[in-house]
Amino acid sequence: MYYSRWQIAAIAFACFLGVLFALPNVVSQDALRYLPFDRQIHLGLDLKGGTYLLLQVDVAAAEHERLESTVDAVRRALRGAEIGYADLRVAGGMVSFRVLDPSKVDQARQLLRPIAGAPPNGDYEIVAGENSTLALKPTEAAARARADDALQRSIEIVRRRVDETGVSEPSIARQGSDRIAIQLPGVQDPERLKRLLGTTAKMTFHLVSLATPSAAGIAPPGTEYLPSNDPTGPARYLVQRAVEVDGAHLRDARAAANQQTGQWVVNIEFDAVGSRQFGDTTRQNVGRQLAIVLDNKVLSAPVIREPILGGRAEISGHFTAASANELAILLRGGALPAPLKILEERTVGPNLGADAIRTGIYACAIGGVLVIAFMLFYYRLFGIFASVGLVVNLILLLGALSLLQASLTLPGIVGILLTVGMSVDANVLINERIREEARKGRGPVSAIQTGFSKAMSTIIDANLTTLLKMMILYLLGTGPVKGFAITISIGILTSMFTAVVLVRLLVSLWLRRARPKTLLA
């Protein structure tokens, strides 16, 4: 039960740090600038108010687009080998076609092998059918890997887009195999964010085709009709399917007003690969139109007047300042690998969040008072020590949450309330053990020392099992569940410190000062 001066100083310093880190949450904004630490606990969606969105990644659309690009690759391979074919299309989740000359089926199969990839890690398996039909069928392993990759990339791009809007402390988490849960505290009007998140923002550059369409208006092979977003141009453009430059090679995009016309435009800059491709395209096609396509709609189709070799270009399209900025944000964030669908949307008002905070504070206060009253009534002086430990435990918990800048949610408040009750569990075990030792005839010092030491294994076992459960909740849970797990875990660690270290120090100082003869009075 002996504590040296440096041990006492270390315990006091730890408690002082807890108070210092917890202070920013209770002082005014004017007093906050005078504190050495200004980190605060952030309020979650259910306390601060805001918007909740549940998005679904349209993996099927991304897979269909991949199959369409495979159709172009198959067409080029067959034409290069002068193999006649028919009915080249995407059907039943496969790319299929019929070889006109049955004697060339084996040759066509050999041409498909580089496209399919080497087994067992290939993207497709080659399936032979009746009437000289061949098909590329996606393998299950490759399809699962692409779906998981699409979800992970979508989460990262959504996070970049949300960060660009300046929303503080957003929560973006995976939910299931194809969904993304987004919490946006403080956002009461999510329309702009919904536009940003609902736009795939896939930008590509295509040459406008010089081919003449059929009388029925059917696009010739290798071309397609795309609708136009330019009110001054035609309703649709006939463009080549082949992508000259992919927007994935964009390095930067910024909205600005054109110095000559005064209209809002988006200035883009390519990386090294994109600069080379863009320079080659503009050099080889002077006099032709280059369609700038965003999500299968032509923004504009300017005529290439001269080669553009600097890797910089300007996108015009009758933008306003807001729409130009939105497009720049989308292009900087990158294109989504698959479209996103909004499955669920909820908006929590700030008044409801304020009611939850007020109710949570009342519950914690009432719970704390009842626990302290019980400890004082049942354990008297040792109940005072336990009550001091409880108060310090709450301060340390708030300080730790502030230091981590954690987001406090309604389950987090429940976790704090539960911590109020759990924090005295160790003191109850210790006090009961001390009483047992005192009844056996041990002196005060021996009873207290034995009570602390013998209760230690039970305290550690109980807290370790709870920590393991909270770890599982954190790893498997999402959003508020994780907040609950973090709050309880920190509360367990701080309660062990206050019960085993702080309360023991207080009892030691009392023993040294009072020197009691018995503990059974």
N, C-alpha and C positions, 0 to 999 in steps of 0.2 A: 504493500500500500504506500510505498515511498515514491515521491516524484521529485526529481531534481529541478532546479530553477529553469534550466533550458527546456525541460519537458513541459513545465507549466507555461513558459513563454511560447512554446511552439503551439500548444493547444489554444492558448488565448489568441495567438496570431491567426490561426485557422478560423476561429469564430469571428474575429475582426474582418477577415477577408469576406466571409459569408455575408456579414452586415453590409460591407462596402459594395459587394456585387448586387445585393438585393435592394439597396437604396434607390437606384434609378427607377424602380417600379412604383415607388410611393411618393416621390417628390414631384413638384411641378416642373413644367418644361423650362421655366425661367431658372430654377435652381439646378437643373440638370447640367448646365454648362460649367458649373463650378465643381462638379465631381470629376475625379480622375478617370472614372469608368462611366460610360453612358449606354452600355448595352442593356437592352430591355427584353422582356419576354414578349414575343409577338403573339397576338391573338389570332386564333384560327378562324375558319370560315363561319362556324356555328356561333362564335362569340362576337366577332367583329362585323359579321354580315358580309355578303358577297354572293358569288355565283359558283355553282357546281355544274360541271359538264361531264357527261359520259360519252366518249367517242368510240366508234368502231372502225377499225382499219378494214377497208374493203379489199381483202387479200385476193378475192376472186377476180376483181377488176385488174389488179396488178398482174396476176397470172395470165389473164386473157391478153393484156398488152404485150407481155413477154412472148406469148405464142404468136401474136401478130408480127412481131419483129422476127421471130424464127421463120415465119412464112416468107419474108423477104430474103432471108439468108438461103433458104431452100431454093427459092426461085432463081437467085443469082447462081447457085451451084449447078442447078440443072441446065440453065441456059449456057453457062460456060462450057459444060460438057456436051452440049447439043443433044440433050435427051428430051424427047417429047413427053409432055405430061398434060394432065387434065384434072379438073376439080381440086386444085390446090387451095385448101381452106382450113379454117379452124372449126372443128366440129367434135362435140363430145369430150372436150378438154384435151384434144390431140390435134396435131398438125398432120393432115392426111392428103394424099394425092394418088392419082392413078398413072402408071407408066404406060404410054401408048404402045411401045414395042416391048413385048414380054421378054425378049432376049436381053434387054438392057436392065432388067430388075436388079440383078446382082451388082452391076456397075452403079446404079442409083443408090443401092444400099451402101456401097463403099463411100460414095460422096456424102452420105448422111452421117458417117461415123465421126468426123471432126466436129460436126454440129451437135451430135448427141453427147459426145464426151466419152471418155474411157470408163467402163464399169470397174469397180462398183460405185465410183464417185461421180459418174456422169449425170448430166441433167435430164437426159431422156433415154428411153429404151426404144429400139427400132422394132416395130411390130409389122409383120407381113399379113396381108389379108387376101381375100379372093380377088380375081380379075386383075392381077398385077398391081394391087394396092399396097402402098407402104404408108406407115404412120410413125410419128414421133410422139411417144407417150411419156409425160413427165414421171420420173421415179418418185415414190412416196418420200424417200429420205430427202431428196433435193427439194421437193415441194414444201416439206415441213421446215427445212432450213431456210428457204426463201421467205416463208411466212413469218418465221421468228425474226429474221433479219429485217423484214419490212416493218414489223412492230417496233423493234428497237430503234431503227432509224427514224420512224415516225415520232417516237417519244423525244428523241434528241432534237428533231426539227421543230416540234411543237414547243419544246422548252426554249429554243432560241427565239422563236417568234413571240412567245409570251414575254420573255425578258426584254425584247426590243420595245415593247409597249410601256415598260416602266412599272408593271404590277409588282408590288413588294410581296415577298414571301409566298410565291405560288407553290402549290403542291401538285406535282405531275407524277403519276405512278401507273405502272402496268396493272391491269386487272384482267385476269384470265388469259386466254390465248390470243385474243384479237381486240382487246379494249384498252382504252386509256382514260383514267379518271383524273379530272383537273379540278382543283379548288383554287379560286381566285378571291382572296379576302379583300374586301373593300370595293369590289367591282359590282355596281348596281345596274349598269347598263352594258350588257355583254355583246351588243350587236356588232361593234367593230371587231372584237376578238373573234366572234363567230364567223365573220367574213374572212378574217385572216386564217383561221384554222380550217375553214371549209374550202379554201382554195388550194388546189394541189400545187400550183405555181411551177409547173413544168414548162420551161421555156426551151424552144428549139428554133433553129433557123433553117428554112427550106427555100429552095429556088422555086419560083413560080413556073409551072410547066408551060412549055411551048407547044405541047401536043394538042391536037384538035379532038374534042370529045365527040362521041357518037351522036347521031341524031336524037337518040333517046335520052341524051344527057348523062350517059354512063361514063364514069372516069376511065381512061385507058389504064392498062396494067402498069403498076409502079407509081400511080398517081392517086390523088384523092381530093375530094372537095372539102374545104373547111370554111365555116361561116366567118364573117368579118365583123369585127368590133368597130371598124372605122366608118362613121356615118357618111363620110365624103367619098368612099370607095364603093366597089361593087358589093352585093350582098354576100357573095362567097367567092373564094379563090380556088383555082385548080393548081395544087402544089405537088411537087414530087415527094413521094414517101420518104426517100432517103434524107437523113438528117445531115446537113452540112456542118453545123456547129451545135453542140449540145450545151444547154444552159448549165450543166453540171460544172463546166469549166469557167463559170463566172467567179471572179475574185471579189468584186465589190459592185455595189449599186447605190446611187445617191440621187435623190430628187433635187431638181434645180430649175430655175426659170431660164429659158433660152434668151441670150442677150440680144439677139436680132429680132425675134418675133414676140418675145415676152410670154410665150406659152410655156406651161409646165412640161418638163420632159424628165426622163430617167437616164442618167449617164451611167453606163456600165463599163466594167473593165474585166478583161479576160486574164486567165493565168497563161503560163507559157504555151501549153498545148492548145488552148483555145485561141490565143493570139495567132499562132501559126496556122491553125485551121481557118480562122476568119480571114487572115491575110491571103491565103491561097484561094479561098472561095471568091473573094472580091476581086482578086487579080485576074482570075480565069473567067470571070463572068461579068465583065464591065458591059453596061447597057441592059442587063437583065434585072428583073425585080427579085428582091430577096425578102421573103415573107418572115416576119417576126411573129412566132406562134406561142401563145400562152394558153395552156390547157385546151388545146385543140381549137382555139379561136385566133384568127389573124388580127394582131393589134394594128399593124401597118405593113405595107409592102413597098418600101422605097426602091427606086431605081439606083443601081450601083453606078455612080458617076465616075469613080476612080478607085483604085486599090486602097484599102484601109489597112495599114501595116502596123499601126501603133498599139493594137490590142484594146482600143477604146472605141466606143460607139455610143450613139444617142437613140433612145427609143421615144418616139412621139406618138401620141394617140389621143389627142383632145382630153388631156388630163386636167383635173383640178389639183390644187395643192395637196388636198387630203388623199385623193386617189393616187397621185404620184408617189407620195410618201408610203402609202400602203403597199404599192407595187415594189418599191425599193426594199421595204422590210421583208416582203415575201422572197425576193430574189436573194437578199443577203442571207436569209435563213436557210435557203436551199429548197429544192423541190421535194415534196412528199413522195415516197415510193409507191403510195397507193392512196386513193381518195379516202376521206374521213367522213363518216356519217354521225350526226348528233343523235344519240339514242335517248338521252335524258338531260333535262336542264332544270335546275332549281335555283331560285334566288332567295337568299335569307336577308331580311331587312335588319338594319342596325338596331332597331328597337327590340326585336326578339333577342338579338345577341346581348344587349344590355340587361334584359330581364334574366337571361341565363347566368350572366356574371354576378348580378346581384343575388340571385338565388344560391349560386355556388358559394359566394362569400358568407351568406347567412348560414348555410349548411356547415361549412368548415368552422365557423365561429361557434355555432351551437355544439357541434361534435367535440371541438377542443375544450369548451367549458365543461361539458359533461365528463369527458375523460379526466380532466384535471380535478374536478370535484370528487370523482370516485377515488382517484389516487390519493388525494388529501385525506378523505374520510377513512380509507382502508389502511393506508401505510403511514399516515401522519408525516413525520419529518422526512422519511425516505420518499414519500409521495411528493414533497416539495422538490426534492432533487430530480425526481422523474419529470415533474412538470417543467422545471427549468430546461431539462434536456429536450422535452417536446417542443417548447418555444424555439430553442436554438435549432432544433432539427428542421422546423418549418422555414426558418431564416436561411439555413444552409441550402435547403431544397430550392427556394426561390433564387438564391444567389447562383446555384449551379445551373438552373434553367436559363437565367439571364446571361451567364457566361457562355453557354452554348447557343444563345439566341434561339431557343426552342420555340415552336409554335404551340401555344396553349389552346387546347380544344375542350369541349364539354367533357369528354372522357378523361382528359387530363385533370380537370377539376375533381372529377370522381376519384382519380388516382391520388390527388392531394388529400382528399377527405379520407380515403382508405389508409393513407400513410399516417394520418393523425392517430388512428386506432392501432396500426401496426407498430408505430414507433415506441409505444410503451410495453409491447409484448416482452421485449428483452428485460425491461425493468421489473416486470411482474415475475418473470422466471428467477431473476437475481434475488429479488426481495423475499420470495417464498423460500428460496434455498437458504438465505441468511436466517430466516425464522427457524427453519428446521435445525440448522447448526446451533442456533442459540438455545433451542429447547434441549439439545443434547448436552448442554452444559459448557459449551465453548465460550471463551471470553469474547468481548466485542470485536477486537482486532482479528482474532482467529476466525470467528464466525463470518465476518464480512469478507475476509480474504478467501476463505474456503467457498463462500457463496458465489463470489465472482468467478473463481477459477473453475468450479464444478458446473456452473451454468453455461460456461463458455461453449462447450461442445454442442449442447442443445441449440444455443442461439445460432451458431455457425451453420449447423445442419439445416435448421428451419429456413434461414435466410438464403442459403445456397440453393435449396430446392425451389424457392420462390423466384430467385434470379434466373434459374434455368427455364422456368415456365415463362417468365417475361422475355427471355431471349427467343424462345420459340414463337411467342406472340409477335415479337418485332420482326423476325425473319419471314413469317408466313402472313402477317397481317398487312393492312394498308391504311394510310391516312390516320384517322382517329385512333385505331387500334394500336398503331405504332406509338402515337403520343401517349396513350395510356401506359404502354409497356415501358417507355422511357421514364415517365414520371414515377412509376412504382420502383423501377430499378434504382434511380437516383435516391428516392426516399429510403430504400432499404440500406444503401451504403451510408447515407447521412445518419440514419437511426442507429446503425451499428457503431458509428463514431461517437454519437452523443451518449448512447447507453453504456458502451464498454470503456470509453476513454473519458468523456467529459463528466458523466455522473460519477464514475469511479474517482476522478480527481476531486469532485466536490465532497464526496464521502470521506476521502483521505484528509482533506483540509479540515473537515468537521471533526474527525477523530483526533487529529493532532491538536486542535484547539480545545475541544470539550472534554476529551479523555473520559468517556462514559464508563461506568462500572458494569452496566448490564444493558441489553437490548430488548428485554421482555417487558419493560414497564408500559 
